[in-house]
Amino acid sequence: MNGTVSNVIVVGAGPTGLLLAGDLAAAGVPVTLAERRPRGISNLSRAFVLHARTLEQLDARGLADGLEAKGQTLDRLRLFGRLTVDLTTLPSRFNHLLVLPQYEVEKALERRAVAAGVRFAYETEATGLVQDADGVTLRVRGSDGEADELRAAYVVGTDGMRSAVREAVGLPFPGRSAIRSVVLADVRLAEQPETLLTVNAVGDAFAFLAPFGDGYHRVIGWHRGRDVADSEPLGLDEVREITRLALGRDFGMHDARWMSRFHSDERQAPAYRVGRVFLAGDAAHVHTPAGGQGMNTGLQDAANLSWKLAAAIHGYAGAGLLDTYQSERHPVGRSVLRSSGGIVRLAMAKRPGTLAARALLTTFLDHARPARTRMVGQVTGIGYAYPAPRGAHPWVGRRVPDVALLDGRLYEALRDGGFVLVTPAGRTGTPTRKDRLHVVSWASGRRTSLLVRPDGYAAWAAESATAEETEAALAEALGRD
């Protein structure tokens, strides 16, 4: 591989890296995806949930319907044993959770990446890097132990919590271990749970059950009083006991095909960019599994970064565009840390004061619709908005829903990978930007002109915009034709 040059090297072939690399290749960017594991997707998934905003991003890549066919949907969540959250009211085509093992998501993203032309370098471990004004030299080691170098304009670390890329650029990963000695087991059940996702906490015990769809269930459990090392042997009897304490029964679990311990951290890198090196997914932030937001947040990181890197490489990115990855995604990562950690601490509440606070919060959320809507928007991802310039149209920086167009719908139009300009029906003089812009019209009589970024957020909007105003907005976002 010595001397191999790509415009971008992505390190880590989990969901975040696969989506990012696939986006770049689809945009015509030469990209290498380096992965230290051998070829083949592991089925030892920790993530099981796809939220609405992630499904919208996958829909914009033509993948959501196929994944929905493989998984099972859930339209209600139950929190703290008392609060039921109705997801059918979400303003999204995907007004539900999709319960699907992470490896199924990885398979779909890998197929897309291969078809787009991503160059895969399996059994390639990143060991260090050096960057200069023109690019980054990534030092790697192959399965034979031989050292090598790869060269690219940019490197993105999507290589997990123990990121070699993050370490190579000297970024700290401050935080703490929030939950220690979590047990995981993939088991068969003699009795089927009444609900698709089963989760509860009682006293010192917490347990979660989710189906793989192949006859096995993933069990995740934790007991506050059992703080042992991850290397401590784990037996099925311990998993059964924790499950009984938290859920009231163990569902006759048997035939464990895999068991392990791990600890759940709450950490976030202070910067997602150092020069020509970026971090995304678990390399940038990790948090507790509560709310199922981990994989979802990483996939949304990738959707935010990919089009910006493509714009920079193709030469039409405006000054500071790459810096907006930090300003847009870092606050989201921080918010997810807080919300997921808060859910765990409230679910495992034991002290009278905390229990009382949880009861008050549950009652408040049950009756205060705006607060409940905001909470659901954060967990599902559809409620996040990015900073907008002062005086901008209210849509700017916000997620654009899958609006109806004169010919189809918005997220189908986004599948080209470029910007989408939505104009009033009947408007003449269609602007062009070669392969970077898709011009469509509202299905309704709306007079708003709306420029949608490739990640589905509004870059610009105006009411009854003139041709000159529209051209100015396009020039700022996409450069001159």
TIMI-782383 format. One record per residue (C-alpha): residue number from 1; x, y negated, z negated; residue in one letter. Coordinates in pm, whole numbers. Layout:
<atoms>
i	X	Y	Z	aa
NUM	X	Y	Z	A
...
</atoms>
This chain:
<atoms>
i	X	Y	Z	aa
1	0	0	0	M
2	302	-225	-28	N
3	244	-553	147	G
4	-133	-504	171	T
5	-306	-842	193	V
6	-675	-917	131	S
7	-848	-1247	85	N
8	-987	-1116	-245	V
9	-892	-826	-471	I
10	-1161	-711	-712	V
11	-1031	-500	-1001	V
12	-1287	-258	-1143	G
13	-1553	-61	-953	A
14	-1839	-81	-1199	G
15	-2170	-245	-1102	P
16	-2029	-600	-1123	T
17	-1726	-525	-907	G
18	-1925	-326	-653	L
19	-2184	-601	-601	L
20	-1917	-871	-579	L
21	-1700	-679	-333	A
22	-2001	-586	-121	G
23	-2115	-948	-103	D
24	-1770	-1067	3	L
25	-1730	-802	271	A
26	-2080	-873	403	A
27	-1975	-1239	431	A
28	-1678	-1143	646	G
29	-1414	-1168	372	V
30	-1144	-896	370	P
31	-1168	-746	21	V
32	-994	-465	-167	T
33	-1164	-300	-464	L
34	-905	-148	-698	A
35	-1023	113	-949	E
36	-809	316	-1186	R
37	-1053	609	-1189	R
38	-1051	874	-916	P
39	-1317	841	-647	R
40	-1663	940	-766	G
41	-1923	774	-985	I
42	-1929	882	-1350	S
43	-2272	959	-1491	N
44	-2171	862	-1845	L
45	-2388	552	-1823	S
46	-2450	320	-2114	R
47	-2689	88	-1928	A
48	-3043	200	-1852	F
49	-3242	-115	-1785	V
50	-3271	-351	-1490	L
51	-3446	-679	-1568	H
52	-3653	-898	-1338	A
53	-3381	-1144	-1235	R
54	-3138	-864	-1153	T
55	-3403	-687	-947	L
56	-3458	-1012	-757	E
57	-3084	-1030	-684	Q
58	-3089	-669	-566	L
59	-3397	-745	-356	D
60	-3196	-1019	-183	A
61	-2955	-741	-82	R
62	-3224	-497	32	G
63	-3165	-257	-258	L
64	-3445	-317	-509	A
65	-3720	-110	-348	D
66	-3497	197	-317	G
67	-3390	171	-680	L
68	-3748	121	-796	E
69	-3839	446	-620	A
70	-3575	630	-826	K
71	-3658	479	-1165	G
72	-3959	427	-1387	Q
73	-4120	94	-1468	T
74	-4220	-39	-1807	L
75	-4443	-345	-1837	D
76	-4436	-392	-2215	R
77	-4164	-420	-2476	L
78	-4207	-365	-2846	R
79	-3975	-552	-3083	L
80	-3931	-512	-3459	F
81	-4214	-259	-3465	G
82	-4476	-537	-3451	R
83	-4425	-772	-3156	L
84	-4543	-651	-2815	T
85	-4410	-847	-2519	V
86	-4623	-827	-2206	D
87	-4403	-845	-1897	L
88	-4691	-841	-1650	T
89	-4716	-1219	-1689	T
90	-4362	-1275	-1557	L
91	-4364	-1507	-1252	P
92	-4176	-1250	-1046	S
93	-4242	-974	-797	R
94	-4071	-757	-1058	F
95	-4295	-819	-1358	N
96	-4160	-518	-1548	H
97	-3845	-342	-1662	L
98	-3693	-74	-1442	L
99	-3558	217	-1644	V
100	-3278	368	-1439	L
101	-2932	500	-1532	P
102	-2640	277	-1444	Q
103	-2485	538	-1217	Y
104	-2783	516	-980	E
105	-2722	142	-948	V
106	-2353	207	-885	E
107	-2430	462	-613	K
108	-2652	215	-426	A
109	-2397	-66	-459	L
110	-2112	161	-351	E
111	-2298	268	-34	R
112	-2357	-98	49	R
113	-1994	-189	-16	A
114	-1866	95	203	V
115	-2103	-3	485	A
116	-1989	-366	458	A
117	-1623	-267	500	G
118	-1479	-293	148	V
119	-1138	-130	124	R
120	-1134	97	-182	F
121	-813	170	-371	A
122	-896	442	-623	Y
123	-648	566	-883	E
124	-494	220	-874	T
125	-434	61	-1212	E
126	-363	-312	-1249	A
127	-51	-369	-1460	T
128	9	-742	-1419	G
129	-10	-1034	-1181	L
130	167	-1349	-1073	V
131	-9	-1640	-904	Q
132	122	-1935	-709	D
133	-21	-2220	-503	A
134	-109	-1989	-213	D
135	-239	-1675	-379	G
136	-201	-1394	-631	V
137	31	-1095	-634	T
138	-131	-810	-827	L
139	101	-546	-968	R
140	-50	-199	-966	V
141	44	159	-1045	R
142	-86	457	-850	G
143	-173	806	-974	S
144	183	914	-895	D
145	319	652	-1134	G
146	473	448	-853	E
147	460	70	-884	A
148	320	-133	-597	D
149	195	-484	-519	E
150	-118	-619	-355	L
151	-153	-977	-233	R
152	-467	-1190	-208	A
153	-589	-1547	-211	A
154	-799	-1466	-521	Y
155	-829	-1188	-779	V
156	-1143	-1110	-980	V
157	-1125	-896	-1291	G
158	-1437	-686	-1336	T
159	-1241	-423	-1528	D
160	-1435	-411	-1852	G
161	-1383	-499	-2214	M
162	-1015	-398	-2212	R
163	-952	-597	-1894	S
164	-595	-579	-1767	A
165	-664	-886	-1553	V
166	-776	-1091	-1852	R
167	-467	-982	-2044	E
168	-241	-1063	-1747	A
169	-356	-1427	-1740	V
170	-319	-1458	-2116	G
171	-681	-1522	-2205	L
172	-791	-1429	-2559	P
173	-1112	-1236	-2620	F
174	-1238	-1374	-2950	P
175	-1524	-1214	-3136	G
176	-1590	-920	-3361	R
177	-1714	-562	-3379	S
178	-2086	-606	-3439	A
179	-2180	-239	-3475	I
180	-1932	37	-3556	R
181	-1959	411	-3500	S
182	-2251	416	-3258	V
183	-2330	772	-3149	V
184	-2427	867	-2796	L
185	-2555	1200	-2671	A
186	-2714	1329	-2353	D
187	-2962	1596	-2458	V
188	-3268	1792	-2357	R
189	-3582	1740	-2564	L
190	-3833	2007	-2663	A
191	-4096	1735	-2723	E
192	-4140	1446	-2485	Q
193	-4159	1094	-2636	P
194	-4489	911	-2605	E
195	-4329	608	-2441	T
196	-4074	568	-2162	L
197	-3827	388	-2390	L
198	-3834	482	-2756	T
199	-3657	250	-2998	V
200	-3689	175	-3367	N
201	-3492	86	-3678	A
202	-3577	197	-4032	V
203	-3361	105	-4327	G
204	-3001	184	-4234	D
205	-3078	379	-3916	A
206	-3138	276	-3555	F
207	-3214	500	-3255	A
208	-3293	459	-2886	F
209	-3410	720	-2634	L
210	-3420	678	-2255	A
211	-3468	934	-1975	P
212	-3212	1008	-1706	F
213	-3483	1150	-1481	G
214	-3311	1489	-1449	D
215	-3450	1651	-1764	G
216	-3196	1489	-1996	Y
217	-3235	1192	-2228	H
218	-2971	952	-2353	R
219	-2977	907	-2731	V
220	-2807	604	-2885	I
221	-2801	595	-3263	G
222	-2638	411	-3548	W
223	-2633	448	-3925	H
224	-2515	149	-4123	R
225	-2345	362	-4389	G
226	-2136	574	-4152	R
227	-1847	356	-4047	D
228	-1603	606	-3899	V
229	-1344	586	-3623	A
230	-1452	636	-3261	D
231	-1221	940	-3252	S
232	-1407	1117	-3536	E
233	-1571	1443	-3410	P
234	-1943	1418	-3344	L
235	-2191	1702	-3378	G
236	-2551	1726	-3260	L
237	-2672	1763	-3620	D
238	-2554	1408	-3695	E
239	-2736	1274	-3389	V
240	-3052	1458	-3493	R
241	-3035	1321	-3846	E
242	-2995	958	-3737	I
243	-3280	999	-3487	T
244	-3509	1145	-3754	R
245	-3431	860	-3992	L
246	-3504	592	-3730	A
247	-3783	751	-3526	L
248	-3938	994	-3773	G
249	-3846	1304	-3568	R
250	-3570	1431	-3344	D
251	-3796	1558	-3061	F
252	-3630	1899	-3078	G
253	-3314	1780	-2907	M
254	-3083	2055	-2783	H
255	-2827	2147	-2515	D
256	-2613	1834	-2544	A
257	-2403	1800	-2228	R
258	-2201	1508	-2364	W
259	-2152	1334	-2698	M
260	-1932	1046	-2805	S
261	-1886	756	-3046	R
262	-1816	395	-2963	F
263	-1829	54	-3126	H
264	-2020	-244	-2994	S
265	-1840	-578	-2986	D
266	-1954	-938	-2947	E
267	-1680	-1122	-2756	R
268	-1644	-1385	-2486	Q
269	-1343	-1520	-2300	A
270	-1310	-1900	-2339	P
271	-1260	-1938	-1963	A
272	-1386	-1735	-1669	Y
273	-1126	-1886	-1437	R
274	-750	-1933	-1460	V
275	-623	-2077	-1132	G
276	-695	-1823	-860	R
277	-804	-1552	-1104	V
278	-1164	-1502	-1220	F
279	-1338	-1278	-1472	L
280	-1688	-1133	-1448	A
281	-1902	-881	-1634	G
282	-1759	-710	-1941	D
283	-1414	-853	-1868	A
284	-1565	-1195	-1946	A
285	-1820	-1110	-2215	H
286	-1942	-811	-2416	V
287	-2230	-788	-2659	H
288	-2457	-543	-2833	T
289	-2687	-321	-2622	P
290	-2997	-489	-2765	A
291	-3224	-618	-2491	G
292	-3039	-423	-2222	G
293	-2867	-738	-2095	Q
294	-2508	-619	-2041	G
295	-2511	-478	-1689	M
296	-2770	-735	-1587	N
297	-2557	-1030	-1693	T
298	-2254	-890	-1511	G
299	-2447	-839	-1187	L
300	-2571	-1197	-1206	Q
301	-2213	-1317	-1265	D
302	-2116	-1143	-942	A
303	-2407	-1293	-747	A
304	-2304	-1641	-865	N
305	-1935	-1603	-781	L
306	-1939	-1412	-453	S
307	-2084	-1681	-227	W
308	-1860	-1947	-382	K
309	-1547	-1743	-310	L
310	-1669	-1679	45	A
311	-1728	-2052	95	A
312	-1378	-2132	-34	A
313	-1215	-1873	191	I
314	-1411	-1978	500	H
315	-1321	-2341	433	G
316	-1655	-2508	372	Y
317	-1662	-2517	-9	A
318	-1691	-2863	-153	G
319	-1444	-2994	-407	A
320	-1498	-2827	-741	G
321	-1737	-2555	-619	L
322	-1530	-2274	-769	L
323	-1525	-2457	-1103	D
324	-1904	-2436	-1120	T
325	-1873	-2063	-1184	Y
326	-1747	-2152	-1532	Q
327	-1997	-2430	-1595	S
328	-2292	-2217	-1481	E
329	-2214	-1869	-1609	R
330	-2021	-1927	-1931	H
331	-2322	-2084	-2111	P
332	-2537	-1790	-1998	V
333	-2286	-1543	-2140	G
334	-2283	-1734	-2468	R
335	-2662	-1731	-2482	S
336	-2676	-1356	-2419	V
337	-2427	-1299	-2701	L
338	-2650	-1492	-2938	R
339	-2980	-1337	-2832	S
340	-2861	-974	-2824	S
341	-2682	-1013	-3156	G
342	-2987	-1177	-3307	G
343	-3213	-891	-3196	I
344	-2984	-635	-3358	V
345	-2951	-825	-3684	R
346	-3327	-876	-3710	L
347	-3403	-515	-3614	A
348	-3164	-389	-3884	M
349	-3277	-641	-4145	A
350	-3258	-508	-4500	K
351	-3233	-803	-4735	R
352	-3566	-951	-4849	P
353	-3479	-1295	-4711	G
354	-3393	-1161	-4366	T
355	-3702	-940	-4362	L
356	-3917	-1241	-4446	A
357	-3749	-1444	-4170	A
358	-3815	-1164	-3922	R
359	-4181	-1147	-4021	A
360	-4217	-1523	-3977	L
361	-4043	-1514	-3639	L
362	-4258	-1224	-3521	T
363	-4576	-1405	-3624	T
364	-4456	-1727	-3460	F
365	-4368	-1555	-3130	L
366	-4696	-1365	-3135	D
367	-4893	-1692	-3146	H
368	-4665	-1949	-2980	A
369	-4683	-1881	-2609	R
370	-4411	-2133	-2499	P
371	-4159	-1983	-2742	A
372	-4248	-1630	-2634	R
373	-4216	-1729	-2268	T
374	-3874	-1878	-2333	R
375	-3758	-1564	-2515	M
376	-3879	-1338	-2235	V
377	-3719	-1566	-1977	G
378	-3383	-1531	-2150	Q
379	-3398	-1153	-2190	V
380	-3513	-1094	-1831	T
381	-3282	-1361	-1687	G
382	-3549	-1554	-1499	I
383	-3552	-1839	-1749	G
384	-3193	-1955	-1704	Y
385	-3121	-2271	-1508	A
386	-2790	-2427	-1408	Y
387	-2680	-2789	-1462	P
388	-2818	-3037	-1210	A
389	-2704	-3391	-1125	P
390	-2882	-3675	-1298	R
391	-3190	-3780	-1101	G
392	-3203	-3458	-898	A
393	-3533	-3302	-793	H
394	-3678	-3083	-1074	P
395	-3609	-2767	-874	W
396	-3234	-2824	-842	V
397	-3036	-2573	-1046	G
398	-3339	-2355	-1109	R
399	-3416	-2005	-993	R
400	-3646	-2013	-692	V
401	-3921	-1751	-705	P
402	-3993	-1521	-413	D
403	-4215	-1773	-234	V
404	-4425	-1687	69	A
405	-4289	-1807	403	L
406	-4453	-1845	740	L
407	-4273	-1528	840	D
408	-4211	-1308	536	G
409	-4083	-1406	192	R
410	-3780	-1585	52	L
411	-3580	-1291	-83	Y
412	-3604	-1117	252	E
413	-3463	-1432	415	A
414	-3175	-1430	162	L
415	-3061	-1088	287	R
416	-2848	-1259	554	D
417	-2620	-1368	270	G
418	-2633	-1739	356	G
419	-2825	-2044	241	F
420	-3196	-2067	321	V
421	-3355	-2400	409	L
422	-3731	-2398	353	V
423	-3902	-2677	548	T
424	-4260	-2794	587	P
425	-4447	-2598	854	A
426	-4444	-2760	1196	G
427	-4127	-2959	1139	R
428	-3919	-3009	1454	T
429	-3546	-3043	1497	G
430	-3407	-2733	1327	T
431	-3063	-2792	1173	P
432	-2791	-2531	1222	T
433	-2481	-2411	1040	R
434	-2388	-2107	1250	K
435	-2414	-1795	1031	D
436	-2432	-1987	704	R
437	-2793	-2110	719	L
438	-3132	-1952	775	H
439	-3412	-2204	840	V
440	-3768	-2100	751	V
441	-4100	-2267	677	S
442	-4348	-2258	392	W
443	-4654	-2042	445	A
444	-4854	-2320	278	S
445	-4889	-2689	361	G
446	-4622	-2786	110	R
447	-4411	-3090	210	R
448	-4106	-3008	-1	T
449	-3777	-2943	174	S
450	-3581	-2688	-31	L
451	-3225	-2563	15	L
452	-3175	-2229	-159	V
453	-2828	-2098	-241	R
454	-2735	-1738	-156	P
455	-2790	-1644	-521	D
456	-3149	-1769	-516	G
457	-3104	-2099	-703	Y
458	-3202	-2438	-562	A
459	-2909	-2645	-434	A
460	-3123	-2940	-319	W
461	-3488	-3034	-284	A
462	-3683	-3341	-176	A
463	-4041	-3436	-102	E
464	-4112	-3539	259	S
465	-3739	-3555	334	A
466	-3616	-3725	650	T
467	-3389	-3551	898	A
468	-3102	-3769	776	E
469	-3159	-3677	413	E
470	-3172	-3308	503	T
471	-2851	-3330	707	E
472	-2673	-3506	422	A
473	-2775	-3230	180	A
474	-2659	-2961	423	L
475	-2325	-3136	475	A
476	-2265	-3147	101	E
477	-2353	-2781	46	A
478	-2227	-2624	368	L
479	-1991	-2872	529	G
480	-2031	-3007	880	R
481	-2130	-2775	1164	D
</atoms>
